[in-house]
Amino acid sequence: MSTRKPNSTFSRNEQCIIDCDLTYAVQKLGGRWKLLILDKLAARKLRFSELKKEFPYITERMLTLQLRALEQDGLVKRTIYAEVPPRVEYELTKSAIELGPILKQLSVWGSKNRTL
């Protein structure tokens, strides 16, 4: 296994990217489905099956991976209820709710600048 030299161009560039707040934010939101999932959860808590119905073209595996990533990044809260069968609900965290106005503004920008 090779290790990178700390002063290599790659290592220095990587550190610049890591230190950039904008890059950090975009990295947390990046992914084909994350923004759409956040948008659906902005309205209300949803169960996995409800999310799956909202996105019929996403595989269950991909939806699970995207939800786990959002949960790990502190944007989605997963609540498991001790019932039979178990009920699991997903909702936005306070941190994700703070993104609401920013995402709305980004959506407006996208609508205004989209060329079809």
Phi and psi restraints in degrees (range 20) as a CNS / XPLOR table:
assign (resid 1 and name C) (resid 2 and name N)
       (resid 2 and name CA) (resid 2 and name C) 1.0 -90.7 20.0 2
assign (resid 2 and name N) (resid 2 and name CA)
       (resid 2 and name C) (resid 3 and name N) 1.0 148.5 20.0 2
assign (resid 2 and name C) (resid 3 and name N)
       (resid 3 and name CA) (resid 3 and name C) 1.0 -112.8 20.0 2
assign (resid 3 and name N) (resid 3 and name CA)
       (resid 3 and name C) (resid 4 and name N) 1.0 146.2 20.0 2
assign (resid 3 and name C) (resid 4 and name N)
       (resid 4 and name CA) (resid 4 and name C) 1.0 -80.7 20.0 2
assign (resid 4 and name N) (resid 4 and name CA)
       (resid 4 and name C) (resid 5 and name N) 1.0 147.0 20.0 2
assign (resid 4 and name C) (resid 5 and name N)
       (resid 5 and name CA) (resid 5 and name C) 1.0 -72.6 20.0 2
assign (resid 5 and name N) (resid 5 and name CA)
       (resid 5 and name C) (resid 6 and name N) 1.0 134.1 20.0 2
assign (resid 5 and name C) (resid 6 and name N)
       (resid 6 and name CA) (resid 6 and name C) 1.0 -62.2 20.0 2
assign (resid 6 and name N) (resid 6 and name CA)
       (resid 6 and name C) (resid 7 and name N) 1.0 -25.1 20.0 2
assign (resid 6 and name C) (resid 7 and name N)
       (resid 7 and name CA) (resid 7 and name C) 1.0 -99.7 20.0 2
assign (resid 7 and name N) (resid 7 and name CA)
       (resid 7 and name C) (resid 8 and name N) 1.0 9.7 20.0 2
assign (resid 7 and name C) (resid 8 and name N)
       (resid 8 and name CA) (resid 8 and name C) 1.0 -67.8 20.0 2
assign (resid 8 and name N) (resid 8 and name CA)
       (resid 8 and name C) (resid 9 and name N) 1.0 158.2 20.0 2
assign (resid 8 and name C) (resid 9 and name N)
       (resid 9 and name CA) (resid 9 and name C) 1.0 -59.5 20.0 2
assign (resid 9 and name N) (resid 9 and name CA)
       (resid 9 and name C) (resid 10 and name N) 1.0 -41.5 20.0 2
assign (resid 9 and name C) (resid 10 and name N)
       (resid 10 and name CA) (resid 10 and name C) 1.0 -59.8 20.0 2
assign (resid 10 and name N) (resid 10 and name CA)
       (resid 10 and name C) (resid 11 and name N) 1.0 -46.8 20.0 2
assign (resid 10 and name C) (resid 11 and name N)
       (resid 11 and name CA) (resid 11 and name C) 1.0 -64.4 20.0 2
assign (resid 11 and name N) (resid 11 and name CA)
       (resid 11 and name C) (resid 12 and name N) 1.0 -41.3 20.0 2
assign (resid 11 and name C) (resid 12 and name N)
       (resid 12 and name CA) (resid 12 and name C) 1.0 -67.0 20.0 2
assign (resid 12 and name N) (resid 12 and name CA)
       (resid 12 and name C) (resid 13 and name N) 1.0 -42.4 20.0 2
assign (resid 12 and name C) (resid 13 and name N)
       (resid 13 and name CA) (resid 13 and name C) 1.0 -63.9 20.0 2
assign (resid 13 and name N) (resid 13 and name CA)
       (resid 13 and name C) (resid 14 and name N) 1.0 -42.4 20.0 2
assign (resid 13 and name C) (resid 14 and name N)
       (resid 14 and name CA) (resid 14 and name C) 1.0 -59.4 20.0 2
assign (resid 14 and name N) (resid 14 and name CA)
       (resid 14 and name C) (resid 15 and name N) 1.0 -42.1 20.0 2
assign (resid 14 and name C) (resid 15 and name N)
       (resid 15 and name CA) (resid 15 and name C) 1.0 -65.6 20.0 2
assign (resid 15 and name N) (resid 15 and name CA)
       (resid 15 and name C) (resid 16 and name N) 1.0 -39.1 20.0 2
assign (resid 15 and name C) (resid 16 and name N)
       (resid 16 and name CA) (resid 16 and name C) 1.0 -61.3 20.0 2
assign (resid 16 and name N) (resid 16 and name CA)
       (resid 16 and name C) (resid 17 and name N) 1.0 -42.4 20.0 2
assign (resid 16 and name C) (resid 17 and name N)
       (resid 17 and name CA) (resid 17 and name C) 1.0 -65.7 20.0 2
assign (resid 17 and name N) (resid 17 and name CA)
       (resid 17 and name C) (resid 18 and name N) 1.0 -43.3 20.0 2
assign (resid 17 and name C) (resid 18 and name N)
       (resid 18 and name CA) (resid 18 and name C) 1.0 -63.3 20.0 2
assign (resid 18 and name N) (resid 18 and name CA)
       (resid 18 and name C) (resid 19 and name N) 1.0 -37.0 20.0 2
assign (resid 18 and name C) (resid 19 and name N)
       (resid 19 and name CA) (resid 19 and name C) 1.0 -78.2 20.0 2
assign (resid 19 and name N) (resid 19 and name CA)
       (resid 19 and name C) (resid 20 and name N) 1.0 -10.3 20.0 2
assign (resid 19 and name C) (resid 20 and name N)
       (resid 20 and name CA) (resid 20 and name C) 1.0 -83.5 20.0 2
assign (resid 20 and name N) (resid 20 and name CA)
       (resid 20 and name C) (resid 21 and name N) 1.0 121.1 20.0 2
assign (resid 20 and name C) (resid 21 and name N)
       (resid 21 and name CA) (resid 21 and name C) 1.0 -64.5 20.0 2
assign (resid 21 and name N) (resid 21 and name CA)
       (resid 21 and name C) (resid 22 and name N) 1.0 -38.0 20.0 2
assign (resid 21 and name C) (resid 22 and name N)
       (resid 22 and name CA) (resid 22 and name C) 1.0 -64.9 20.0 2
assign (resid 22 and name N) (resid 22 and name CA)
       (resid 22 and name C) (resid 23 and name N) 1.0 -43.7 20.0 2
assign (resid 22 and name C) (resid 23 and name N)
       (resid 23 and name CA) (resid 23 and name C) 1.0 -62.2 20.0 2
assign (resid 23 and name N) (resid 23 and name CA)
       (resid 23 and name C) (resid 24 and name N) 1.0 -40.7 20.0 2
assign (resid 23 and name C) (resid 24 and name N)
       (resid 24 and name CA) (resid 24 and name C) 1.0 -57.8 20.0 2
assign (resid 24 and name N) (resid 24 and name CA)
       (resid 24 and name C) (resid 25 and name N) 1.0 -48.5 20.0 2
assign (resid 24 and name C) (resid 25 and name N)
       (resid 25 and name CA) (resid 25 and name C) 1.0 -63.2 20.0 2
assign (resid 25 and name N) (resid 25 and name CA)
       (resid 25 and name C) (resid 26 and name N) 1.0 -45.5 20.0 2
assign (resid 25 and name C) (resid 26 and name N)
       (resid 26 and name CA) (resid 26 and name C) 1.0 -65.1 20.0 2
assign (resid 26 and name N) (resid 26 and name CA)
       (resid 26 and name C) (resid 27 and name N) 1.0 -36.0 20.0 2
assign (resid 26 and name C) (resid 27 and name N)
       (resid 27 and name CA) (resid 27 and name C) 1.0 -63.0 20.0 2
assign (resid 27 and name N) (resid 27 and name CA)
       (resid 27 and name C) (resid 28 and name N) 1.0 -37.8 20.0 2
assign (resid 27 and name C) (resid 28 and name N)
       (resid 28 and name CA) (resid 28 and name C) 1.0 -68.8 20.0 2
assign (resid 28 and name N) (resid 28 and name CA)
       (resid 28 and name C) (resid 29 and name N) 1.0 -29.7 20.0 2
assign (resid 28 and name C) (resid 29 and name N)
       (resid 29 and name CA) (resid 29 and name C) 1.0 -97.2 20.0 2
assign (resid 29 and name N) (resid 29 and name CA)
       (resid 29 and name C) (resid 30 and name N) 1.0 -10.2 20.0 2
assign (resid 29 and name C) (resid 30 and name N)
       (resid 30 and name CA) (resid 30 and name C) 1.0 -67.3 20.0 2
assign (resid 30 and name N) (resid 30 and name CA)
       (resid 30 and name C) (resid 31 and name N) 1.0 152.3 20.0 2
assign (resid 30 and name C) (resid 31 and name N)
       (resid 31 and name CA) (resid 31 and name C) 1.0 128.4 20.0 2
assign (resid 31 and name N) (resid 31 and name CA)
       (resid 31 and name C) (resid 32 and name N) 1.0 150.1 20.0 2
assign (resid 31 and name C) (resid 32 and name N)
       (resid 32 and name CA) (resid 32 and name C) 1.0 -62.4 20.0 2
assign (resid 32 and name N) (resid 32 and name CA)
       (resid 32 and name C) (resid 33 and name N) 1.0 -35.3 20.0 2
assign (resid 32 and name C) (resid 33 and name N)
       (resid 33 and name CA) (resid 33 and name C) 1.0 -110.8 20.0 2
assign (resid 33 and name N) (resid 33 and name CA)
       (resid 33 and name C) (resid 34 and name N) 1.0 -14.4 20.0 2
assign (resid 33 and name C) (resid 34 and name N)
       (resid 34 and name CA) (resid 34 and name C) 1.0 -57.6 20.0 2
assign (resid 34 and name N) (resid 34 and name CA)
       (resid 34 and name C) (resid 35 and name N) 1.0 -47.2 20.0 2
assign (resid 34 and name C) (resid 35 and name N)
       (resid 35 and name CA) (resid 35 and name C) 1.0 -64.2 20.0 2
assign (resid 35 and name N) (resid 35 and name CA)
       (resid 35 and name C) (resid 36 and name N) 1.0 -38.6 20.0 2
assign (resid 35 and name C) (resid 36 and name N)
       (resid 36 and name CA) (resid 36 and name C) 1.0 -66.4 20.0 2
assign (resid 36 and name N) (resid 36 and name CA)
       (resid 36 and name C) (resid 37 and name N) 1.0 -39.4 20.0 2
assign (resid 36 and name C) (resid 37 and name N)
       (resid 37 and name CA) (resid 37 and name C) 1.0 -64.4 20.0 2
assign (resid 37 and name N) (resid 37 and name CA)
       (resid 37 and name C) (resid 38 and name N) 1.0 -46.8 20.0 2
assign (resid 37 and name C) (resid 38 and name N)
       (resid 38 and name CA) (resid 38 and name C) 1.0 -59.5 20.0 2
assign (resid 38 and name N) (resid 38 and name CA)
       (resid 38 and name C) (resid 39 and name N) 1.0 -39.9 20.0 2
assign (resid 38 and name C) (resid 39 and name N)
       (resid 39 and name CA) (resid 39 and name C) 1.0 -62.4 20.0 2
assign (resid 39 and name N) (resid 39 and name CA)
       (resid 39 and name C) (resid 40 and name N) 1.0 -44.3 20.0 2
assign (resid 39 and name C) (resid 40 and name N)
       (resid 40 and name CA) (resid 40 and name C) 1.0 -67.1 20.0 2
assign (resid 40 and name N) (resid 40 and name CA)
       (resid 40 and name C) (resid 41 and name N) 1.0 -37.6 20.0 2
assign (resid 40 and name C) (resid 41 and name N)
       (resid 41 and name CA) (resid 41 and name C) 1.0 -75.9 20.0 2
assign (resid 41 and name N) (resid 41 and name CA)
       (resid 41 and name C) (resid 42 and name N) 1.0 -12.7 20.0 2
assign (resid 41 and name C) (resid 42 and name N)
       (resid 42 and name CA) (resid 42 and name C) 1.0 -66.3 20.0 2
assign (resid 42 and name N) (resid 42 and name CA)
       (resid 42 and name C) (resid 43 and name N) 1.0 -29.0 20.0 2
assign (resid 42 and name C) (resid 43 and name N)
       (resid 43 and name CA) (resid 43 and name C) 1.0 -77.9 20.0 2
assign (resid 43 and name N) (resid 43 and name CA)
       (resid 43 and name C) (resid 44 and name N) 1.0 -39.7 20.0 2
assign (resid 43 and name C) (resid 44 and name N)
       (resid 44 and name CA) (resid 44 and name C) 1.0 -173.2 20.0 2
assign (resid 44 and name N) (resid 44 and name CA)
       (resid 44 and name C) (resid 45 and name N) 1.0 170.2 20.0 2
assign (resid 44 and name C) (resid 45 and name N)
       (resid 45 and name CA) (resid 45 and name C) 1.0 -66.3 20.0 2
assign (resid 45 and name N) (resid 45 and name CA)
       (resid 45 and name C) (resid 46 and name N) 1.0 144.1 20.0 2
assign (resid 45 and name C) (resid 46 and name N)
       (resid 46 and name CA) (resid 46 and name C) 1.0 -136.6 20.0 2
assign (resid 46 and name N) (resid 46 and name CA)
       (resid 46 and name C) (resid 47 and name N) 1.0 147.7 20.0 2
assign (resid 46 and name C) (resid 47 and name N)
       (resid 47 and name CA) (resid 47 and name C) 1.0 -84.6 20.0 2
assign (resid 47 and name N) (resid 47 and name CA)
       (resid 47 and name C) (resid 48 and name N) 1.0 163.8 20.0 2
assign (resid 47 and name C) (resid 48 and name N)
       (resid 48 and name CA) (resid 48 and name C) 1.0 -55.4 20.0 2
assign (resid 48 and name N) (resid 48 and name CA)
       (resid 48 and name C) (resid 49 and name N) 1.0 -45.9 20.0 2
assign (resid 48 and name C) (resid 49 and name N)
       (resid 49 and name CA) (resid 49 and name C) 1.0 -63.7 20.0 2
assign (resid 49 and name N) (resid 49 and name CA)
       (resid 49 and name C) (resid 50 and name N) 1.0 -33.9 20.0 2
assign (resid 49 and name C) (resid 50 and name N)
       (resid 50 and name CA) (resid 50 and name C) 1.0 -69.0 20.0 2
assign (resid 50 and name N) (resid 50 and name CA)
       (resid 50 and name C) (resid 51 and name N) 1.0 -40.5 20.0 2
assign (resid 50 and name C) (resid 51 and name N)
       (resid 51 and name CA) (resid 51 and name C) 1.0 -63.5 20.0 2
assign (resid 51 and name N) (resid 51 and name CA)
       (resid 51 and name C) (resid 52 and name N) 1.0 -41.5 20.0 2
assign (resid 51 and name C) (resid 52 and name N)
       (resid 52 and name CA) (resid 52 and name C) 1.0 -61.0 20.0 2
assign (resid 52 and name N) (resid 52 and name CA)
       (resid 52 and name C) (resid 53 and name N) 1.0 -38.7 20.0 2
assign (resid 52 and name C) (resid 53 and name N)
       (resid 53 and name CA) (resid 53 and name C) 1.0 -66.7 20.0 2
assign (resid 53 and name N) (resid 53 and name CA)
       (resid 53 and name C) (resid 54 and name N) 1.0 -32.7 20.0 2
assign (resid 53 and name C) (resid 54 and name N)
       (resid 54 and name CA) (resid 54 and name C) 1.0 -68.1 20.0 2
assign (resid 54 and name N) (resid 54 and name CA)
       (resid 54 and name C) (resid 55 and name N) 1.0 -29.5 20.0 2
assign (resid 54 and name C) (resid 55 and name N)
       (resid 55 and name CA) (resid 55 and name C) 1.0 -126.2 20.0 2
assign (resid 55 and name N) (resid 55 and name CA)
       (resid 55 and name C) (resid 56 and name N) 1.0 77.1 20.0 2
assign (resid 55 and name C) (resid 56 and name N)
       (resid 56 and name CA) (resid 56 and name C) 1.0 -64.8 20.0 2
assign (resid 56 and name N) (resid 56 and name CA)
       (resid 56 and name C) (resid 57 and name N) 1.0 -19.2 20.0 2
assign (resid 56 and name C) (resid 57 and name N)
       (resid 57 and name CA) (resid 57 and name C) 1.0 -93.2 20.0 2
assign (resid 57 and name N) (resid 57 and name CA)
       (resid 57 and name C) (resid 58 and name N) 1.0 -3.7 20.0 2
assign (resid 57 and name C) (resid 58 and name N)
       (resid 58 and name CA) (resid 58 and name C) 1.0 -90.1 20.0 2
assign (resid 58 and name N) (resid 58 and name CA)
       (resid 58 and name C) (resid 59 and name N) 1.0 139.9 20.0 2
assign (resid 58 and name C) (resid 59 and name N)
       (resid 59 and name CA) (resid 59 and name C) 1.0 -76.1 20.0 2
assign (resid 59 and name N) (resid 59 and name CA)
       (resid 59 and name C) (resid 60 and name N) 1.0 157.1 20.0 2
assign (resid 59 and name C) (resid 60 and name N)
       (resid 60 and name CA) (resid 60 and name C) 1.0 -60.8 20.0 2
assign (resid 60 and name N) (resid 60 and name CA)
       (resid 60 and name C) (resid 61 and name N) 1.0 -38.4 20.0 2
assign (resid 60 and name C) (resid 61 and name N)
       (resid 61 and name CA) (resid 61 and name C) 1.0 -62.2 20.0 2
assign (resid 61 and name N) (resid 61 and name CA)
       (resid 61 and name C) (resid 62 and name N) 1.0 -45.4 20.0 2
assign (resid 61 and name C) (resid 62 and name N)
       (resid 62 and name CA) (resid 62 and name C) 1.0 -66.5 20.0 2
assign (resid 62 and name N) (resid 62 and name CA)
       (resid 62 and name C) (resid 63 and name N) 1.0 -40.7 20.0 2
assign (resid 62 and name C) (resid 63 and name N)
       (resid 63 and name CA) (resid 63 and name C) 1.0 -61.8 20.0 2
assign (resid 63 and name N) (resid 63 and name CA)
       (resid 63 and name C) (resid 64 and name N) 1.0 -43.8 20.0 2
assign (resid 63 and name C) (resid 64 and name N)
       (resid 64 and name CA) (resid 64 and name C) 1.0 -60.3 20.0 2
assign (resid 64 and name N) (resid 64 and name CA)
       (resid 64 and name C) (resid 65 and name N) 1.0 -46.2 20.0 2
assign (resid 64 and name C) (resid 65 and name N)
       (resid 65 and name CA) (resid 65 and name C) 1.0 -62.6 20.0 2
assign (resid 65 and name N) (resid 65 and name CA)
       (resid 65 and name C) (resid 66 and name N) 1.0 -42.7 20.0 2
assign (resid 65 and name C) (resid 66 and name N)
       (resid 66 and name CA) (resid 66 and name C) 1.0 -66.7 20.0 2
assign (resid 66 and name N) (resid 66 and name CA)
       (resid 66 and name C) (resid 67 and name N) 1.0 -41.0 20.0 2
assign (resid 66 and name C) (resid 67 and name N)
       (resid 67 and name CA) (resid 67 and name C) 1.0 -65.0 20.0 2
assign (resid 67 and name N) (resid 67 and name CA)
       (resid 67 and name C) (resid 68 and name N) 1.0 -41.5 20.0 2
assign (resid 67 and name C) (resid 68 and name N)
       (resid 68 and name CA) (resid 68 and name C) 1.0 -62.7 20.0 2
assign (resid 68 and name N) (resid 68 and name CA)
       (resid 68 and name C) (resid 69 and name N) 1.0 -42.4 20.0 2
assign (resid 68 and name C) (resid 69 and name N)
       (resid 69 and name CA) (resid 69 and name C) 1.0 -63.7 20.0 2
assign (resid 69 and name N) (resid 69 and name CA)
       (resid 69 and name C) (resid 70 and name N) 1.0 -43.4 20.0 2
assign (resid 69 and name C) (resid 70 and name N)
       (resid 70 and name CA) (resid 70 and name C) 1.0 -64.5 20.0 2
assign (resid 70 and name N) (resid 70 and name CA)
       (resid 70 and name C) (resid 71 and name N) 1.0 -37.4 20.0 2
assign (resid 70 and name C) (resid 71 and name N)
       (resid 71 and name CA) (resid 71 and name C) 1.0 -66.7 20.0 2
assign (resid 71 and name N) (resid 71 and name CA)
       (resid 71 and name C) (resid 72 and name N) 1.0 -44.7 20.0 2
assign (resid 71 and name C) (resid 72 and name N)
       (resid 72 and name CA) (resid 72 and name C) 1.0 -63.0 20.0 2
assign (resid 72 and name N) (resid 72 and name CA)
       (resid 72 and name C) (resid 73 and name N) 1.0 -33.8 20.0 2
assign (resid 72 and name C) (resid 73 and name N)
       (resid 73 and name CA) (resid 73 and name C) 1.0 -82.9 20.0 2
assign (resid 73 and name N) (resid 73 and name CA)
       (resid 73 and name C) (resid 74 and name N) 1.0 0.2 20.0 2
assign (resid 73 and name C) (resid 74 and name N)
       (resid 74 and name CA) (resid 74 and name C) 1.0 78.5 20.0 2
assign (resid 74 and name N) (resid 74 and name CA)
       (resid 74 and name C) (resid 75 and name N) 1.0 22.5 20.0 2
assign (resid 74 and name C) (resid 75 and name N)
       (resid 75 and name CA) (resid 75 and name C) 1.0 -102.7 20.0 2
assign (resid 75 and name N) (resid 75 and name CA)
       (resid 75 and name C) (resid 76 and name N) 1.0 -22.3 20.0 2
assign (resid 75 and name C) (resid 76 and name N)
       (resid 76 and name CA) (resid 76 and name C) 1.0 -128.5 20.0 2
assign (resid 76 and name N) (resid 76 and name CA)
       (resid 76 and name C) (resid 77 and name N) 1.0 138.0 20.0 2
assign (resid 76 and name C) (resid 77 and name N)
       (resid 77 and name CA) (resid 77 and name C) 1.0 -106.9 20.0 2
assign (resid 77 and name N) (resid 77 and name CA)
       (resid 77 and name C) (resid 78 and name N) 1.0 131.9 20.0 2
assign (resid 77 and name C) (resid 78 and name N)
       (resid 78 and name CA) (resid 78 and name C) 1.0 -108.1 20.0 2
assign (resid 78 and name N) (resid 78 and name CA)
       (resid 78 and name C) (resid 79 and name N) 1.0 123.4 20.0 2
assign (resid 78 and name C) (resid 79 and name N)
       (resid 79 and name CA) (resid 79 and name C) 1.0 -117.2 20.0 2
assign (resid 79 and name N) (resid 79 and name CA)
       (resid 79 and name C) (resid 80 and name N) 1.0 125.4 20.0 2
assign (resid 79 and name C) (resid 80 and name N)
       (resid 80 and name CA) (resid 80 and name C) 1.0 -106.4 20.0 2
assign (resid 80 and name N) (resid 80 and name CA)
       (resid 80 and name C) (resid 81 and name N) 1.0 126.5 20.0 2
assign (resid 80 and name C) (resid 81 and name N)
       (resid 81 and name CA) (resid 81 and name C) 1.0 -100.0 20.0 2
assign (resid 81 and name N) (resid 81 and name CA)
       (resid 81 and name C) (resid 82 and name N) 1.0 135.9 20.0 2
assign (resid 81 and name C) (resid 82 and name N)
       (resid 82 and name CA) (resid 82 and name C) 1.0 -78.3 20.0 2
assign (resid 82 and name N) (resid 82 and name CA)
       (resid 82 and name C) (resid 83 and name N) 1.0 77.4 20.0 2
assign (resid 82 and name C) (resid 83 and name N)
       (resid 83 and name CA) (resid 83 and name C) 1.0 -129.8 20.0 2
assign (resid 83 and name N) (resid 83 and name CA)
       (resid 83 and name C) (resid 84 and name N) 1.0 167.9 20.0 2
assign (resid 83 and name C) (resid 84 and name N)
       (resid 84 and name CA) (resid 84 and name C) 1.0 -120.6 20.0 2
assign (resid 84 and name N) (resid 84 and name CA)
       (resid 84 and name C) (resid 85 and name N) 1.0 116.0 20.0 2
assign (resid 84 and name C) (resid 85 and name N)
       (resid 85 and name CA) (resid 85 and name C) 1.0 -70.6 20.0 2
assign (resid 85 and name N) (resid 85 and name CA)
       (resid 85 and name C) (resid 86 and name N) 1.0 157.3 20.0 2
assign (resid 85 and name C) (resid 86 and name N)
       (resid 86 and name CA) (resid 86 and name C) 1.0 -62.0 20.0 2
assign (resid 86 and name N) (resid 86 and name CA)
       (resid 86 and name C) (resid 87 and name N) 1.0 140.9 20.0 2
assign (resid 86 and name C) (resid 87 and name N)
       (resid 87 and name CA) (resid 87 and name C) 1.0 -108.2 20.0 2
assign (resid 87 and name N) (resid 87 and name CA)
       (resid 87 and name C) (resid 88 and name N) 1.0 131.0 20.0 2
assign (resid 87 and name C) (resid 88 and name N)
       (resid 88 and name CA) (resid 88 and name C) 1.0 -123.5 20.0 2
assign (resid 88 and name N) (resid 88 and name CA)
       (resid 88 and name C) (resid 89 and name N) 1.0 128.4 20.0 2
assign (resid 88 and name C) (resid 89 and name N)
       (resid 89 and name CA) (resid 89 and name C) 1.0 -120.9 20.0 2
assign (resid 89 and name N) (resid 89 and name CA)
       (resid 89 and name C) (resid 90 and name N) 1.0 148.4 20.0 2
assign (resid 89 and name C) (resid 90 and name N)
       (resid 90 and name CA) (resid 90 and name C) 1.0 -118.0 20.0 2
assign (resid 90 and name N) (resid 90 and name CA)
       (resid 90 and name C) (resid 91 and name N) 1.0 139.2 20.0 2
assign (resid 90 and name C) (resid 91 and name N)
       (resid 91 and name CA) (resid 91 and name C) 1.0 -148.2 20.0 2
assign (resid 91 and name N) (resid 91 and name CA)
       (resid 91 and name C) (resid 92 and name N) 1.0 162.3 20.0 2
assign (resid 91 and name C) (resid 92 and name N)
       (resid 92 and name CA) (resid 92 and name C) 1.0 -74.8 20.0 2
assign (resid 92 and name N) (resid 92 and name CA)
       (resid 92 and name C) (resid 93 and name N) 1.0 146.6 20.0 2
assign (resid 92 and name C) (resid 93 and name N)
       (resid 93 and name CA) (resid 93 and name C) 1.0 -85.1 20.0 2
assign (resid 93 and name N) (resid 93 and name CA)
       (resid 93 and name C) (resid 94 and name N) 1.0 171.5 20.0 2
assign (resid 93 and name C) (resid 94 and name N)
       (resid 94 and name CA) (resid 94 and name C) 1.0 -57.8 20.0 2
assign (resid 94 and name N) (resid 94 and name CA)
       (resid 94 and name C) (resid 95 and name N) 1.0 -41.1 20.0 2
assign (resid 94 and name C) (resid 95 and name N)
       (resid 95 and name CA) (resid 95 and name C) 1.0 -59.9 20.0 2
assign (resid 95 and name N) (resid 95 and name CA)
       (resid 95 and name C) (resid 96 and name N) 1.0 -42.4 20.0 2
assign (resid 95 and name C) (resid 96 and name N)
       (resid 96 and name CA) (resid 96 and name C) 1.0 -70.7 20.0 2
assign (resid 96 and name N) (resid 96 and name CA)
       (resid 96 and name C) (resid 97 and name N) 1.0 -35.8 20.0 2
assign (resid 96 and name C) (resid 97 and name N)
       (resid 97 and name CA) (resid 97 and name C) 1.0 -62.7 20.0 2
assign (resid 97 and name N) (resid 97 and name CA)
       (resid 97 and name C) (resid 98 and name N) 1.0 -36.0 20.0 2
assign (resid 97 and name C) (resid 98 and name N)
       (resid 98 and name CA) (resid 98 and name C) 1.0 -62.5 20.0 2
assign (resid 98 and name N) (resid 98 and name CA)
       (resid 98 and name C) (resid 99 and name N) 1.0 -25.4 20.0 2
assign (resid 98 and name C) (resid 99 and name N)
       (resid 99 and name CA) (resid 99 and name C) 1.0 -74.4 20.0 2
assign (resid 99 and name N) (resid 99 and name CA)
       (resid 99 and name C) (resid 100 and name N) 1.0 -16.9 20.0 2
assign (resid 99 and name C) (resid 100 and name N)
       (resid 100 and name CA) (resid 100 and name C) 1.0 -47.2 20.0 2
assign (resid 100 and name N) (resid 100 and name CA)
       (resid 100 and name C) (resid 101 and name N) 1.0 -56.8 20.0 2
assign (resid 100 and name C) (resid 101 and name N)
       (resid 101 and name CA) (resid 101 and name C) 1.0 -62.9 20.0 2
assign (resid 101 and name N) (resid 101 and name CA)
       (resid 101 and name C) (resid 102 and name N) 1.0 -33.8 20.0 2
assign (resid 101 and name C) (resid 102 and name N)
       (resid 102 and name CA) (resid 102 and name C) 1.0 -67.3 20.0 2
assign (resid 102 and name N) (resid 102 and name CA)
       (resid 102 and name C) (resid 103 and name N) 1.0 -44.9 20.0 2
assign (resid 102 and name C) (resid 103 and name N)
       (resid 103 and name CA) (resid 103 and name C) 1.0 -67.1 20.0 2
assign (resid 103 and name N) (resid 103 and name CA)
       (resid 103 and name C) (resid 104 and name N) 1.0 -35.9 20.0 2
assign (resid 103 and name C) (resid 104 and name N)
       (resid 104 and name CA) (resid 104 and name C) 1.0 -62.8 20.0 2
assign (resid 104 and name N) (resid 104 and name CA)
       (resid 104 and name C) (resid 105 and name N) 1.0 -45.3 20.0 2
assign (resid 104 and name C) (resid 105 and name N)
       (resid 105 and name CA) (resid 105 and name C) 1.0 -63.6 20.0 2
assign (resid 105 and name N) (resid 105 and name CA)
       (resid 105 and name C) (resid 106 and name N) 1.0 -40.0 20.0 2
assign (resid 105 and name C) (resid 106 and name N)
       (resid 106 and name CA) (resid 106 and name C) 1.0 -64.3 20.0 2
assign (resid 106 and name N) (resid 106 and name CA)
       (resid 106 and name C) (resid 107 and name N) 1.0 -38.4 20.0 2
assign (resid 106 and name C) (resid 107 and name N)
       (resid 107 and name CA) (resid 107 and name C) 1.0 -65.2 20.0 2
assign (resid 107 and name N) (resid 107 and name CA)
       (resid 107 and name C) (resid 108 and name N) 1.0 -42.8 20.0 2
assign (resid 107 and name C) (resid 108 and name N)
       (resid 108 and name CA) (resid 108 and name C) 1.0 -61.1 20.0 2
assign (resid 108 and name N) (resid 108 and name CA)
       (resid 108 and name C) (resid 109 and name N) 1.0 -44.2 20.0 2
assign (resid 108 and name C) (resid 109 and name N)
       (resid 109 and name CA) (resid 109 and name C) 1.0 -59.9 20.0 2
assign (resid 109 and name N) (resid 109 and name CA)
       (resid 109 and name C) (resid 110 and name N) 1.0 -44.7 20.0 2
assign (resid 109 and name C) (resid 110 and name N)
       (resid 110 and name CA) (resid 110 and name C) 1.0 -61.4 20.0 2
assign (resid 110 and name N) (resid 110 and name CA)
       (resid 110 and name C) (resid 111 and name N) 1.0 -42.5 20.0 2
assign (resid 110 and name C) (resid 111 and name N)
       (resid 111 and name CA) (resid 111 and name C) 1.0 -63.8 20.0 2
assign (resid 111 and name N) (resid 111 and name CA)
       (resid 111 and name C) (resid 112 and name N) 1.0 -40.6 20.0 2
assign (resid 111 and name C) (resid 112 and name N)
       (resid 112 and name CA) (resid 112 and name C) 1.0 -71.0 20.0 2
assign (resid 112 and name N) (resid 112 and name CA)
       (resid 112 and name C) (resid 113 and name N) 1.0 -32.5 20.0 2
assign (resid 112 and name C) (resid 113 and name N)
       (resid 113 and name CA) (resid 113 and name C) 1.0 -106.3 20.0 2
assign (resid 113 and name N) (resid 113 and name CA)
       (resid 113 and name C) (resid 114 and name N) 1.0 -0.4 20.0 2
assign (resid 113 and name C) (resid 114 and name N)
       (resid 114 and name CA) (resid 114 and name C) 1.0 -70.6 20.0 2
assign (resid 114 and name N) (resid 114 and name CA)
       (resid 114 and name C) (resid 115 and name N) 1.0 136.4 20.0 2
assign (resid 114 and name C) (resid 115 and name N)
       (resid 115 and name CA) (resid 115 and name C) 1.0 -120.1 20.0 2
assign (resid 115 and name N) (resid 115 and name CA)
       (resid 115 and name C) (resid 116 and name N) 1.0 124.4 20.0 2
